[in-house]
Each structure stands twice: as structure tokens, then as C-alpha cells.
Amino acid sequence: MSDLKHGMRGGRRFGGARPTMKDVATRAGVALKTVSRVVNGEPGVTPATATRVMDAIDDLGFRRNESARLLRTGRTAALGFIGDDLAEPDTAALCRGIEDVARDHGMLLFTGSTDADLDREQRLAESLTARRVDGLIIKPAPGGQSYLAAEIEAGTTTVCVLRPPTGIEADTVLADERGAAQVAVAHLVAHGHRRIGLVSGDMSQYRSRQLLEGYRQAMAEAGLMIEDAWAGMAPERLADSPVTAVFCGGREHTGRVLRVLATTGQSERIAVVGFGDFGLADYLRPGLTVVSYNPAEVGRMAAELLFRRIDGDDAPPARVAVPVRLVARGSGEIPATPRVSAL
């Protein structure tokens, strides 16, 4: 029987009819169940047979009927990621890490930005759960995530990233921010610095608190005292401060510090370690020493944890910290020289 009689031309259906799994099975010369196993990623199919089935799928232009799959499995093959700003480099890389794992599992990823606004986060989460996504990964906004309690109770798998949630218990994947401050301070101490400042953000925020705790712990372990003005100091006060080194809690703070040092002619007198790497950091003079983590790895770990939960892992909620590493480029290796406060 010709392809025309089957409604086929060049291996693909025309006239609006869509190829079915039965068509794929016929083309590949295998049982219908074998095609189902290949399409759904189930075991029990040899590599050679799977290749033959995939070739038939390509030839016919077969697409899985997701509506039927939802009715059969109760899953939508979709995840949601909610971050504060998807254009921010770390969040964008984190999102990509999630997407890579989702794609490996045959899942589609929906995303949304909150601008760190809790009401917007809640609306996005409710919109995604209303569409029955199989799981949520959220970078929590300040204020609390208790609104998710009912959704989690109803079975929506949820993982938080970079900030722990408040008001709910959920798996969380974090950067080791306390460890970052400890590594930075220890590095500066090793280069002779004893008066070390911390430039960070609002101390009501999780990251700033973690950095402050790590900073204080590392200074104490080195037997160094901390002046109140050094912990959470403003970059604009550097010129009037006796500190010989500073650890910056984020890219924004690093940029402000570098501008102040450049305008006051102290770029080669005060050592700087930043938290978070960025392009061209190695082209500065001196190159910028940073403590950094891999945000894409945070995304991958969060997604893998999410899929383990979807597959039935019912262990208590876990808190995982992604390690940091120090990249020495020159600014953090400037040796300590005595400074006299202008005050």
C-alpha cells in the first residue's frame, strides 16, 4: 500500500492528521509498548531498539500527546522557577542550571520575576500551581512563604534556593555565604592585614547576616578585634578609616568600593576581596580577587533534589550548601601597610 493511501508523503502525515504511537511502532517494527517505554523514558529497551524507535519518531514527526499523558499520569511535565530578577547574572545562571536538568527529564520550565516583592511572588506561585506544575523552585522574597503551606500539603513539590524560606519547611539549596566571608578574611589575614572591614547590605537580609557571622568568626579565630565601624561600613568612609583591607558582600558593593578607591588614589594601598565574580574582573588593575560560587550548580542541585521528591523521596527537608572558592588576581594580595585615620 502506497504512502499516499496511508495519508503519508516522504515519511510524514499530511492533511492535518497526526502520527500516533501505533504508526511509530509500525515504522520501527516493534511493539506498541516498546514505543511507549522509549517515549516515556522507561527501562527495558535495548539501545539499538531505542535508536530505531527514535529514528521512526523523527521520520514521522511524532509528538507525544501531553493532554493524554496528564490524564494518565497526573503530571504536566512542567516546572516553575520564581526568582527576584531573571536578568541578574547569578539568577540567570541558576535558572539555566534548573532548565538543563528539567530538559534531561523531559520537562518544560516556566519562569517569573518578583523583584523581591512578596505579593508578586505569591501571585506567581498561585498562578503556576493553578496550572498544575509538577514542582516549584523559588528564590524566596523577604517576608515569609507561609502562603505555600496549603500547596505543599496538597502535593506541590517545592525547593527554595539562595535564601531559606520562612513560615514553611522545604528543601533549600544555598551558597555557603558564611564560609565565603571566612575564606575572604583568612586570605586577607594571611597577607598581613589586621584591620579588615566588611561592606555589605541591609543586615535584616539573609545574605548580609551570613556574611557578618562569617566575618566575625574569622576575625575571632585570627585573634583580631573588630571596631563597630568596620562591620557593615559604607564605602564612602574608606578614605577616613584605618582599615587596610575590605571584603565586599556583593557585586554592587564591590563596584562602589572600587570607585571610591580609584577616585581617592588608594587602589594599590587597600586590599579588596569581592563576593561574586563578573566578566572583566581579571582585566582591572590590579585584577579583582573574589570569593565565588557556581549559581548554575545551585540550580542543578535544586532541580535534582526536586525530581527526587517527585519520584517519592520522603526524607525530612534538607538544607544543602554549595561550596565557594577563592580566585586570587591581585587586589586581595596587596600587603598590609599602616594607615592613619583622618578622623
N, C-alpha and C positions, 0 to 999 in steps of 0.2 A: 504494500500500500504506500502511495507516494506521500511525501511530506505535505503536499498541498491538501490531500484528502484528510490528513490528520490536523489540518489547520496550522501547519508549521512551514517555515521557509528559512533556509540557512540555519536550522537548529533552533529557531526562536518562534514562539507563537505570535500570531498577529490577529487583527480583528478584535482586540480587546480582551481575549481570553488569556488567563494567566496560567503558566505551567504549574503542575501540582507535584507533590512528593511521588505520586504514582508514576508521573512522566519521568521524573529523575531516576526512579528505580528501574524503569524500563530501559532508559538510555544507558544506565550503568550496568545493567544485567545483574541486579542484586535484589534482595527482598526489601519490601517497604520499610520494615523495622530497621534495617541497616541504614537506610537513608535518614530515618528519624534519629538514630543514635549519632550519626555524623552531624546532623543539623543542630542537635541539642548538646553536643559535646560530651556524649556519654561514652563509657569504655566499652570494650568488646568488639572493636573493629580493627582489623589489621591496617597498617599504614598504606599498603598497596590498594586495598579496597577503599579506604577513605579518600585516597587520591583520585581513584576512578569516580567516586561519588562527587567529589568537588569539581572535577572536570565536567561532569554532566550538569551540575548546577550552573557552572559558568556558561556552558554551551546553550542551555535553555533559558538563562536569565531568571532562574527560580528565586523567589523571595519568600521567606517564611511569613506566614500569616500571624502577626503578633496578636491580633484580637483573639484568634482561636487559642493561641498559646496562653494568653491571660486567663481565659475561661478554664483552661485545663490545669494550669499550674498555680493560679492566683498571684502570679508575678507579672510586673510590667516591663521587666528588663530595662529599667531606668533608675538612675540615682540622682540625688540633688546635692549640689555643693553651694553653700551660702558663705560668702566672705565679705569683709568690710569694704575692700576696694580691689576689684579684679585687675585693675591696671597697675597696681603696686607690684614691684618686681617679685618679692617673696610670695605674695598671694598668687600671682600668675604662675610661678614655677610650681607652687603647691598644687594648684588646680591641674596643671599638666601632669603631675605625678598621679593624681587621682584618675584622670582621664586615661592614662596609659593602662592602669590596672583594670579599669572599667571596660575598656576595649578588649582586653585579653579575656574578659569574662562575657563578651558579647553584650555589654550593657551600653546604654546611651546616658550621657551626663548632662543634666540641666544645671545652670548656674545662675546666681543672682548676687548683687552687691547691696550691702546695707549701709555703707558709710558710717559704720559703728553705731547705728541707730537701732535701739532695741525694738521699737514699734515696727520698723521696716523689716527687721529680721523675723519677727513673729508673723507678719503678713506673708512674707516669702515662704516660711516654713509651712504655714497653713495652706497656702496655695499648692505647694509641692505635695504635701500629704493628701490633699483633696484629689490630686491626680494619681494617687496610689503609687508613688515611687517606692522602690523596694528598700531604700535606705537614705539617710541624710548624713552628710558631713558638714559640720558647721564650725566656723571660726566665731566664737560667741562674742556678741556685743556686751559691753558693761551693763549690769543691771539685773541679770538673772534670767534663767531659762525654764522656770517652773511651768510656763505655758506648754512645754513639751511633755510634761509628765503623762498626760492622758494619751498622747500619741504613742509614747514609748510603751505604755501599759497595753495599748491596743495592738502592739506588734511592730511599730516602725523602728527599725534598727537605726541607732544614732551614734555617731562618733564625733567628738569635738577635737579641734586642732588649735595649737599655738596658745590658746587660753583655756583653762579649765572652766566648765560651766558652773553656775551657782543655781541652787534650787532643784537640781536633779542629779542622779547618779548615771554617768555614762562613760564609756571608754574615751580616753583622751591621749592624744599624741602631741608632745611638746618639744620645743627646743630646750636644751639644757642651759637656760639663761643664767642661773646661779653659777653653774660651772664656767660659763663664759667669763663672768666677772672675776672668778677666782684665777682662771688661766691668764687673763689680761694683767691683773695686779701682780701675780707671781712673776710674770715676764718682766714687768717694769722694775720690780724689786731686784731681780737678777741682774739688771743693768744699773744698779746702784741708786735707784730712786727710793726716797723715804717719805717725801711729801707728794702724795698722789691724790688727785681729785677725781670725782665721778660727775659727769654731766649726763643727766638722764631726764625723763619726763615726769609727768604727774605721778606722785607716789601712791595715789589711790589705784593706779593701774597695775595689773598683774606683773607685766614685764619689768616695770620700774622697781617694784618691791623685790622681785627675784634678783635683779642686778644689785640692788642695795645690800641685800643679805649676803650675796656672794662677795661683794666688795668689802663689807665689814669683816666677814670671816677670814678672807685672805689677808687683810691688814693685821688682824689679830694674830693669825698664825705666823706672820712675819715679825711680830712684836712691835708693831708700829701703832702710834696713836693717830686719831683722826680728829681734826678740827671740825666743828659743826659746819663751817662754811665750805668745807671740801666735799661733803656728801650731798650731792644734788646741786652743785654750784652752777651758776649761769656762765656761759662762755664769755660774756662781756666783762666779767670780773677777773678773767685770767691775767690781764696785764697788771692788776693790783694785788695779785695773790702770790704767796710764796711757793705754790706748788711747782714742781719741776716736771710733772708728768700728769696725764689725764686719760681716763678711759671714758669713751663716748658710748652711750647706750643705744644708739641707732644712727641710721644714715643722716637724718636731719640734724641731729646733734653734732655728728662728725663734721658736716658741712659748715655749721655755724662756728665751730671751734677753729677749723682751718682758715676761715675767712678772717676771724679775729687775729690769729697768729700771723697771717700774711700781712694784714694792714698795720700791725704793730712791730713787724720785723723780727718775730720770735719763732719762725717756723723751724729753725735749726737749733733752738735752745730748749724747747719744751717737747718732751716725748708724747706721742699720741698713739693710742690704740683704739680703733673703732670696732663697733659691733655690727656686723653685716658688711659683706663685700659688695663691690659695684664695679662696673666697667671703667677702665682708665685709672683705677686706683693705683696701679703699678706705674703709671706714667707721671704721677705727681713727683715733686722733688722736695724732700725725699719721698720715696714711694710709701704708700699708706699701709702700715701694719694693721691687720684686722683679726678678730676672732669671728668665725663664721660657722654656719651650719648649712646643710643642704635642704632647702624647703621642698624640693621635689621628692626627697626621701621621706619627709613628713607626710606628704600626700600619698605616696605609695604605701607607707606603713598603715596609714589611716584606712585606705581602701582595702588593703589586705585584711585588716582587723574587721572591717565591716563585713566582708564576704565570709569570714569565718563565723561571724554571728549569724548571718543569713543562712549559712549551712548547718546551724544547730548548736554552735559552741555556746554553752550557758554558764561559763565560768563567771565569777564576780567581775565587775567593771575594772578594767586595767588602766594604769597610767604609765605611759611609755615616754622616755626622754631620748631624743635624738642627740647624739654627741656633737660637740663643737670641735673645731681645730683652729690653731693659730697659724696665720700666714705672715711671716716676717718679711718686710720690704724696706725697712729703714726708719720710718717715723717712730716706731716703738723701741728702737735700739739706740736712740740718741742718749749718750751717757748723762748722768745727773751732774749738774753744776749748781753751786749755791746761788739762790736768788734772794733778794731782799724785797720785802713787801713795800709798796709805795705808800701804804697807809701809815 
